[in-house]
Amino acid sequence: MPYRTENIKQKLTPNRKRYYKNIKYPLISLSFDDIYVITTSGDRLDNLAHQFYADVDLWWVITTANPGVIRRDSFNLKPGIEIRIPQDIESILEDFEKLNE
């Protein structure tokens, strides 16, 4: 998986400063294949992404699948919360790429 901003087009301000257009994330539907875990002390989004997807850059998939449960401003997770780990990663990545063409 390439870095998620690799294929996102850059824009220029009138001052010629570069910036990325907003990244759009797909809706991640519930599935019978999803895994549910209870977080423990020290759990982090990047570590869980590595454990379940073998790619630390896919932390955003777990965050997007758990709106209102996981804060978007930290990799650290509170212990004792139940989070969903989607397993259909290929279709999620395809949807992400289509949204951000």
ZAMARGU-4260 file (C-alpha; in steps of 0.2 Angstrom, whole numbers, plus 5000, padded with zeros to 4 digits):
<rodrens>
0) 5000/5000/5000 | 5007/5017/4995 | 5007/5031/5008 | 4990/5037/5008 | 4994/5055/5002
5) 5005/5048/4988 | 4991/5049/4974 | 4982/5064/4982 | 4984/5079/4970 | 4993/5094/4977
10) 4986/5112/4974 | 4995/5129/4974 | 4989/5144/4983 | 4991/5161/4974 | 5007/5163/4984
15) 5013/5147/4976 | 5013/5137/4992 | 5008/5118/4990 | 4995/5109/4999 | 4985/5093/4998
20) 4967/5094/4994 | 4956/5086/5008 | 4958/5067/5009 | 4941/5058/5009 | 4939/5042/5018
25) 4926/5028/5013 | 4912/5023/5024 | 4917/5006/5031 | 4902/4994/5032 | 4899/4981/5045
30) 4904/4964/5040 | 4902/4946/5048 | 4921/4945/5045 | 4925/4960/5056 | 4936/4956/5072
35) 4931/4965/5088 | 4945/4968/5101 | 4945/4975/5119 | 4960/4987/5120 | 4972/4985/5134
40) 4985/4997/5142 | 4998/5002/5129 | 4988/4998/5113 | 4991/5010/5099 | 4982/5012/5082
45) 4998/5009/5072 | 5003/4993/5082 | 4985/4986/5079 | 4986/4990/5060 | 5003/4981/5060
50) 4996/4966/5069 | 4980/4964/5058 | 4986/4972/5042 | 5005/4970/5042 | 5006/4989/5038
55) 5007/5003/5051 | 5001/5016/5038 | 4983/5008/5038 | 4979/5015/5056 | 4966/5026/5048
60) 4956/5011/5043 | 4953/5006/5061 | 4950/5024/5066 | 4937/5027/5052 | 4928/5010/5056
65) 4926/5016/5074 | 4918/5034/5073 | 4914/5041/5090 | 4924/5028/5099 | 4942/5032/5094
70) 4949/5050/5094 | 4957/5055/5078 | 4970/5065/5086 | 4980/5052/5094 | 4988/5034/5091
75) 4985/5030/5109 | 4969/5020/5114 | 4960/5020/5130 | 4961/5003/5139 | 4944/4994/5140
80) 4935/5000/5124 | 4929/4988/5111 | 4934/4992/5094 | 4931/4985/5077 | 4945/4979/5065
85) 4938/4977/5047 | 4945/4962/5038 | 4940/4967/5020 | 4955/4978/5018 | 4956/4976/4999
90) 4939/4984/4995 | 4942/4998/5008 | 4958/5003/4999 | 4949/5002/4982 | 4935/5013/4989
95) 4948/5025/4996 | 4958/5026/4980 | 4941/5029/4970 | 4936/5043/4982 | 4953/5052/4980
100) 4956/5051/4962
</rodrens>
